[in-house]
Amino acid sequence: MNDDKKDIFDYETYIKGEIGKVRKIDRKPKPKPTPKPQQKPAKFSSLDLPEKQKKKQLEKEESIENIRRMFGEALDESKEELAEFADEQVVDMPETNPEGVRRKLYFLFGIVISVLAVIGLISTINFTADKIKAFADNTQQKTEFARFVYPIVICDPAPFNQTVKLRNDTMITAAIWDIILYEDKSKYEADFDMIIVPELDVEQHGTKLFGAGLSFEHQSILGADVQFYYDESIKSYRVPSNPKYFTYSPYIENISRVGERYTLTVGYVSPTPAWLTLTSEEEPEPEKYVEYVVSKRGDEMTLVSIQESDIKVDSPHGL
């Protein structure tokens, strides 16, 4: 090639040369950045904490370690064991049987009805027993009051409001009748068909009927059918040991109570022996009714007053 031609600028050669430079530059490996050393997280030392916080930190670490161990043991279990455990936890649900359920309900309902019937029967029996007991108690109470007023009913005293206003012969007669009816007459001296009763015994029985604080003037009681002779020389009464005549016998129609005071509606039955009036199941027909007011404390009774009754004998049984 001529020197003239060498002086001319060769564009193509220039471009190729520049491209080669670039390629050579690209082929050089880029320097890798030096990695910075990784800093490990600073471990938290329990020694840097106060004593209480150290204990709490240690407890937390132990708890975390225990939890990890438990999970590890649980995950180590075989699938067969887990399946077996699941099978054991399965509960077979019984198949519902409407007919069987209905029968059970009927059975339970029958038991409830039976129990209620038994309770009702027991209640009825108790109620009837209480009524019978109350009736028996009332009958017994009527008998007790009838025995108490019997000696006074025989005397048929006039109504009075206070026992201190009673006549002397009424008190003595009632006291002697109380001895005849209820006292052990074998302890008294006998004189043919008479017994000798000391006046002191008469006063004691009078006090039992009418209360304390009464004064007695002893005298003979000469009735139309029965006589009680008073012998002042021996301070005693000659009394028939077994008189045959009774003026009236008591029949207790009704009893009402206010505190310790009882008001008795007493029917006068004439002339019926005492045992017949007190034990007969048939209601007698009284000739008249009288209201007796009696004070009762325990087993002791005392007559308070005698009043006229509003019950008349025109209607049956005085009602």
C-alpha positions as CSV (number, residue, x, y, z in Angstrom):
1,M,0.0,0.0,0.0
2,N,1.2,3.5,-0.8
3,D,2.4,6.0,1.8
4,D,-0.2,8.4,0.5
5,K,-2.9,5.9,1.3
6,K,-1.5,5.3,4.8
7,D,-2.1,8.9,5.7
8,I,-5.7,8.6,4.8
9,F,-8.0,8.0,8.0
10,D,-9.3,4.4,8.0
11,Y,-12.7,4.6,9.8
12,E,-13.5,1.0,9.8
13,T,-10.2,0.1,11.4
14,Y,-10.7,2.7,14.0
15,I,-14.1,1.4,14.9
16,K,-13.0,-2.2,15.2
17,G,-10.1,-1.2,17.4
18,E,-12.4,0.8,19.7
19,I,-14.8,-2.1,19.9
20,G,-12.0,-4.5,20.8
21,K,-10.9,-2.2,23.6
22,V,-14.3,-2.1,25.0
23,R,-14.6,-5.9,24.9
24,K,-11.3,-6.2,26.6
25,I,-12.4,-3.9,29.3
26,D,-15.7,-5.8,29.7
27,R,-13.9,-9.1,30.1
28,K,-12.1,-7.9,33.2
29,P,-13.9,-9.2,36.3
30,K,-15.5,-6.7,38.4
31,P,-14.0,-6.6,41.8
32,K,-16.2,-8.3,44.4
33,P,-17.2,-6.2,47.4
34,T,-15.6,-7.5,50.5
35,P,-18.3,-8.8,52.7
36,K,-18.6,-7.2,56.0
37,P,-18.2,-9.6,58.9
38,Q,-21.6,-10.5,60.3
39,Q,-22.0,-9.5,63.8
40,K,-23.6,-12.1,65.9
41,P,-26.4,-10.9,68.1
42,A,-25.1,-10.2,71.5
43,K,-26.2,-12.9,73.8
44,F,-28.2,-11.7,76.8
45,S,-26.3,-12.7,79.9
46,S,-28.3,-13.3,83.0
47,L,-25.3,-12.2,84.9
48,D,-26.0,-8.6,83.8
49,L,-29.4,-8.6,85.6
50,P,-30.3,-8.1,89.2
51,E,-30.8,-11.1,91.4
52,K,-34.6,-11.3,91.1
53,Q,-34.6,-10.7,87.3
54,K,-31.9,-13.4,87.0
55,K,-34.2,-15.9,88.6
56,K,-37.1,-14.9,86.4
57,Q,-34.9,-15.1,83.3
58,L,-33.7,-18.6,84.3
59,E,-37.3,-19.7,84.9
60,K,-38.4,-18.5,81.5
61,E,-35.5,-20.2,79.8
62,E,-36.3,-23.5,81.6
63,S,-40.0,-23.1,80.7
64,I,-39.0,-22.6,77.0
65,E,-36.7,-25.6,77.1
66,N,-39.4,-27.8,78.7
67,I,-41.9,-26.7,76.0
68,R,-39.4,-27.5,73.3
69,R,-38.8,-30.9,74.8
70,M,-42.5,-31.7,75.1
71,F,-43.2,-30.7,71.5
72,G,-40.2,-32.9,70.4
73,E,-41.5,-35.9,72.3
74,A,-45.0,-35.4,70.9
75,L,-43.7,-35.1,67.3
76,D,-41.6,-38.3,67.8
77,E,-44.7,-40.4,68.4
78,S,-45.5,-42.8,65.6
79,K,-48.5,-42.4,63.4
80,E,-49.8,-45.8,64.6
81,E,-49.9,-44.6,68.2
82,L,-51.7,-41.4,67.3
83,A,-54.3,-43.4,65.3
84,E,-54.7,-45.8,68.2
85,F,-55.2,-42.9,70.6
86,A,-57.7,-41.3,68.2
87,D,-59.7,-44.6,68.0
88,E,-59.8,-44.8,71.8
89,Q,-61.4,-41.4,72.0
90,V,-64.1,-42.1,69.5
91,V,-67.5,-42.7,71.3
92,D,-70.0,-44.7,69.5
93,M,-73.2,-42.7,69.4
94,P,-76.2,-44.9,69.9
95,E,-78.8,-44.9,67.2
96,T,-81.9,-43.0,68.2
97,N,-85.0,-45.2,68.6
98,P,-88.1,-43.1,68.9
99,E,-90.2,-46.0,70.1
100,G,-87.8,-46.9,72.8
101,V,-87.5,-43.3,74.0
102,R,-91.3,-43.1,74.1
103,R,-91.6,-46.2,76.2
104,K,-89.0,-44.9,78.6
105,L,-90.9,-41.6,79.0
106,Y,-94.1,-43.5,79.6
107,F,-92.3,-45.6,82.2
108,L,-91.0,-42.5,84.0
109,F,-94.4,-40.9,83.8
110,G,-95.9,-43.9,85.4
111,I,-93.4,-43.9,88.2
112,V,-94.1,-40.2,88.9
113,I,-97.9,-40.8,89.0
114,S,-97.4,-43.8,91.3
115,V,-95.2,-41.7,93.7
116,L,-97.8,-38.9,93.7
117,A,-100.5,-41.4,94.4
118,V,-98.6,-42.9,97.3
119,I,-98.0,-39.4,98.7
120,G,-101.7,-38.5,98.4
121,L,-102.6,-41.7,100.1
122,I,-100.2,-41.0,103.0
123,S,-101.6,-37.5,103.3
124,T,-105.1,-38.8,103.4
125,I,-104.3,-41.3,106.0
126,N,-102.5,-38.7,108.1
127,F,-105.4,-36.3,107.8
128,T,-107.9,-39.0,108.7
129,A,-105.8,-40.0,111.7
130,D,-105.5,-36.4,112.9
131,K,-109.3,-36.0,112.7
132,I,-109.8,-39.3,114.5
133,K,-107.3,-38.2,117.1
134,A,-108.9,-34.8,117.5
135,F,-112.3,-36.4,117.9
136,A,-110.9,-38.9,120.4
137,D,-109.1,-36.1,122.3
138,N,-112.3,-34.1,122.4
139,T,-114.3,-37.1,123.6
140,Q,-111.7,-37.7,126.3
141,Q,-111.8,-34.0,127.3
142,K,-115.6,-34.1,127.5
143,T,-115.4,-37.1,129.7
144,E,-112.9,-35.4,132.0
145,F,-115.0,-32.3,132.4
146,A,-118.2,-34.4,132.9
147,R,-116.5,-36.3,135.8
148,F,-115.4,-33.0,137.3
149,V,-118.8,-31.3,137.2
150,Y,-120.9,-34.4,138.0
151,P,-121.0,-33.8,141.8
152,I,-122.1,-30.2,141.2
153,V,-124.7,-31.2,138.6
154,I,-126.3,-33.5,141.2
155,C,-126.8,-30.5,143.5
156,D,-128.3,-28.5,140.7
157,P,-127.1,-25.1,142.2
158,A,-128.5,-21.8,141.1
159,P,-126.4,-19.7,138.7
160,F,-123.6,-17.6,140.3
161,N,-120.7,-15.4,139.2
162,Q,-118.3,-16.1,142.1
163,T,-117.8,-19.2,144.2
164,V,-117.7,-17.1,147.3
165,K,-121.4,-16.4,146.7
166,L,-122.2,-20.1,146.7
167,R,-124.5,-21.4,149.4
168,N,-122.9,-23.3,152.2
169,D,-125.2,-26.3,151.9
170,T,-124.4,-26.4,148.1
171,M,-120.6,-26.6,148.7
172,I,-121.0,-29.3,151.4
173,T,-123.4,-31.4,149.4
174,A,-121.2,-31.2,146.2
175,A,-118.1,-32.1,148.3
176,I,-119.8,-35.2,149.9
177,W,-121.0,-36.3,146.4
178,D,-117.4,-36.0,145.1
179,I,-116.3,-38.3,147.9
180,I,-119.1,-40.8,147.2
181,L,-118.3,-40.9,143.5
182,Y,-114.5,-40.9,143.4
183,E,-113.0,-41.5,146.8
184,D,-111.8,-44.9,148.1
185,K,-114.6,-45.5,150.6
186,S,-112.9,-48.5,152.1
187,K,-110.6,-46.2,154.2
188,Y,-113.6,-44.8,156.1
189,E,-115.2,-46.4,159.2
190,A,-118.4,-48.2,158.3
191,D,-121.6,-48.0,160.3
192,F,-124.2,-50.4,158.8
193,D,-124.9,-48.9,155.3
194,M,-123.2,-45.6,156.3
195,I,-119.6,-44.4,156.3
196,I,-118.1,-41.9,158.7
197,V,-116.5,-39.1,156.7
198,P,-114.4,-36.5,158.7
199,E,-115.4,-32.9,158.1
200,L,-111.7,-32.2,157.1
201,D,-112.1,-34.5,154.1
202,V,-115.3,-32.7,153.1
203,E,-113.5,-29.4,153.2
204,Q,-110.6,-30.8,151.1
205,H,-113.0,-32.0,148.4
206,G,-114.9,-28.7,148.5
207,T,-111.7,-26.8,148.0
208,K,-110.9,-29.1,145.0
209,L,-114.2,-28.3,143.4
210,F,-114.6,-24.6,144.2
211,G,-111.1,-23.3,145.0
212,A,-109.2,-22.2,148.1
213,G,-110.2,-19.4,150.5
214,L,-113.7,-20.7,151.2
215,S,-115.2,-21.1,154.7
216,F,-117.4,-24.0,155.6
217,E,-120.2,-24.1,158.2
218,H,-120.7,-27.8,158.8
219,Q,-124.3,-28.9,159.1
220,S,-126.6,-31.8,158.2
221,I,-128.0,-31.8,154.7
222,L,-131.5,-33.2,154.7
223,G,-132.7,-33.7,151.2
224,A,-135.9,-35.4,150.0
225,D,-134.1,-38.5,148.9
226,V,-130.6,-38.4,150.4
227,Q,-129.6,-37.2,153.8
228,F,-126.1,-36.4,155.1
229,Y,-126.0,-36.3,158.9
230,Y,-123.4,-34.2,160.6
231,D,-122.2,-35.4,164.1
232,E,-120.5,-32.5,165.8
233,S,-119.2,-34.7,168.6
234,I,-116.9,-36.6,166.2
235,K,-116.7,-33.7,163.6
236,S,-117.8,-36.1,160.9
237,Y,-120.6,-36.8,158.5
238,R,-122.6,-40.0,158.3
239,V,-123.0,-40.6,154.5
240,P,-124.7,-43.5,152.6
241,S,-122.0,-45.7,151.2
242,N,-124.0,-46.5,148.0
243,P,-126.9,-44.1,147.4
244,K,-129.4,-45.3,144.7
245,Y,-130.8,-42.0,143.6
246,F,-129.2,-39.4,141.4
247,T,-131.0,-36.2,140.5
248,Y,-129.1,-35.3,137.3
249,S,-126.2,-36.6,135.2
250,P,-124.0,-34.3,133.1
251,Y,-123.8,-34.4,129.3
252,I,-121.1,-32.1,127.8
253,E,-122.6,-30.7,124.6
254,N,-119.8,-28.2,123.7
255,I,-116.5,-26.9,125.0
256,S,-114.9,-23.5,124.2
257,R,-111.7,-22.2,125.5
258,V,-110.2,-18.8,126.3
259,G,-106.7,-19.2,127.9
260,E,-107.1,-21.4,131.0
261,R,-110.8,-20.9,131.1
262,Y,-113.2,-23.4,129.5
263,T,-116.9,-22.7,129.0
264,L,-118.9,-26.0,129.1
265,T,-122.4,-26.3,127.7
266,V,-123.7,-28.9,130.2
267,G,-126.9,-30.8,129.6
268,Y,-128.8,-32.1,132.6
269,V,-130.0,-35.6,132.0
270,S,-132.4,-37.0,134.6
271,P,-132.4,-39.5,136.2
272,T,-129.6,-41.6,134.5
273,P,-126.8,-43.4,136.3
274,A,-123.4,-41.9,135.8
275,W,-121.9,-44.8,134.1
276,L,-124.7,-44.9,131.5
277,T,-124.4,-41.2,130.7
278,L,-120.6,-41.2,130.4
279,T,-120.3,-44.4,128.4
280,S,-123.4,-44.6,126.2
281,E,-122.8,-44.0,122.5
282,E,-126.2,-42.5,122.0
283,E,-126.7,-38.9,122.8
284,P,-129.1,-38.4,125.7
285,E,-132.0,-35.9,125.8
286,P,-131.1,-33.3,128.4
287,E,-133.9,-31.6,130.3
288,K,-132.0,-28.3,130.4
289,Y,-128.7,-26.8,129.6
290,V,-126.4,-24.8,131.9
291,E,-123.1,-22.9,131.1
292,Y,-120.2,-23.9,133.4
293,V,-117.0,-21.9,133.4
294,V,-114.1,-24.0,134.6
295,S,-110.5,-23.0,135.2
296,K,-108.0,-25.7,134.2
297,R,-104.3,-25.7,135.0
298,G,-102.6,-29.0,134.0
299,D,-104.8,-31.7,135.6
300,E,-106.3,-29.4,138.2
301,M,-109.8,-28.0,137.6
302,T,-111.7,-25.4,139.6
303,L,-115.3,-24.2,139.1
304,V,-115.4,-20.4,138.4
305,S,-119.1,-19.7,137.8
306,I,-122.4,-21.2,136.6
307,Q,-124.6,-19.3,134.1
308,E,-127.8,-19.8,132.3
309,S,-127.6,-21.2,128.8
310,D,-129.2,-19.8,125.6
311,I,-129.8,-23.3,124.3
312,K,-133.4,-24.4,124.8
313,V,-134.7,-27.9,124.9
314,D,-137.6,-27.3,122.5
315,S,-135.4,-28.3,119.5
316,P,-133.8,-31.7,119.3
317,H,-130.8,-32.1,121.5
318,G,-131.2,-28.5,122.6
319,L,-129.9,-27.1,119.2
